[in-house]
């Protein structure tokens, strides 16, 4: 059983709403050859191994390669489904893309995500965030652009991140979209739940 992570607001609120650069194929930490660097900085979790673990989708390599890798191996589409992986395109400083698993479909414009290495929390990269808000802001409601909850802001980030679409695992392949009720008590965030619920209610009503 994974230990839940406590989320507290930090002094990073003044930072721009962008995730960390590294979403690479190296599952954890820094290069093993740089011993001195490893001695100073603890390894951190990347988005790729976490998305693979929670979704069951057996793809490897940088996050931006997952969409192409999925061709012929997994079903893909632009409709969110629980268990599917949302594949982000490289954009701005997120040069290697990002992948996140859909944990709940709230409505046609709103989902909750489980992902890693998106928000720095208490000054640390590689943090896991569960059941965080993502809102489709594409004009056509095709999930080609989303805004995602960003912990330092205690709200949705301001950037509309480009998305390739959804990769469906064997568990979600062919399944109909399941619209769930908004959680009554919010996501599994410990200290910022009031701010989260305020933002969540704005988009789920």
Beta strands, then each sheet from edge to edge (+ up, - down):
strand 1: 76-77
strand 2: 85-88
strand 3: 98-107
strand 4: 110-116
strand 5: 128-136
strand 6: 145-150
strand 7: 155-156
strand 8: 161-167
sheet 1: 1+ 8- 2+ 3- 4+ 5- 6+ 7-
end
